[in-house]
Amino acid sequence: MSYSIKSKAWASIIAILISGLFLWLVLNPPSVFNLLPFAIHEAINPGGSSEQTFIIVFDLAVALLLFIFLYQIMHKQLIKR
């Protein structure tokens, strides 16, 4: 296995672990982080339905962005070594 494949694998594992930890923390109530999507939902649709679905989708989108960001940083750091 080449060095590039190993660095991609390690970067993926680390990014998945941290993103998974983030999801575990925010999807288990109570979570202060969920006040942000709640405020956004209330601004868009005051008193509307499907608030819980919006919060879950928001959390998943943030976790995906976190994964991409962490993967890129970790991959660049592992390539430097």
C-alpha positions in Angstrom: 0.0 0.0 0.0 1.4 3.4 -1.0 2.0 6.2 1.4 -0.8 8.3 -0.2 -3.4 5.6 0.3 -2.4 5.2 3.9 -2.6 8.9 4.6 -6.0 9.1 3.0 -7.2 6.1 5.1 -5.9 7.6 8.3 -7.4 11.0 7.4 -10.7 9.4 6.7 -10.7 7.4 10.0 -9.8 10.5 12.1 -12.4 12.7 10.3 -15.1 10.0 10.7 -14.4 9.6 14.4 -14.5 13.3 15.2 -17.6 13.9 13.0 -19.3 10.9 14.6 -18.5 12.2 18.1 -20.0 15.6 17.1 -23.2 13.9 15.9 -23.4 11.8 19.0 -23.1 15.0 21.2 -25.6 17.1 19.3 -28.2 14.4 18.6 -28.5 13.5 22.3 -30.6 16.0 24.0 -30.0 18.5 25.6 -27.6 20.1 23.2 -26.8 23.8 23.3 -25.6 23.6 19.6 -29.2 22.9 18.5 -30.3 26.3 19.6 -28.8 27.6 16.4 -30.9 25.5 14.0 -33.9 26.1 16.2 -33.4 29.9 15.9 -33.0 29.6 12.1 -36.1 27.5 11.8 -38.2 29.9 13.9 -36.9 32.8 11.8 -38.0 31.0 8.6 -41.2 29.4 9.8 -42.4 30.7 13.1 -44.3 28.0 15.1 -44.1 25.8 12.0 -44.1 22.0 11.9 -41.1 19.7 11.2 -38.8 21.5 13.5 -37.2 18.3 14.7 -36.5 17.2 11.1 -34.9 20.5 10.3 -32.6 20.3 13.3 -31.5 16.8 12.4 -30.8 17.7 8.8 -28.9 20.8 10.0 -26.8 18.7 12.3 -26.1 16.2 9.6 -25.1 18.9 7.1 -22.7 20.5 9.7 -21.2 17.0 10.4 -20.6 16.5 6.7 -18.9 19.9 6.4 -16.9 19.1 9.5 -15.9 15.7 8.0 -14.7 17.4 4.7 -12.8 20.1 6.6 -11.1 17.7 8.9 -10.3 15.2 6.1 -8.5 17.9 4.1 -6.6 19.2 7.1 -5.5 15.7 8.2 -4.6 14.6 4.7 -2.4 17.7 4.2 -0.7 17.2 7.6 -0.1 13.5 7.0 1.4 14.1 3.5 3.9 16.6 5.0 5.4 13.9 7.2 
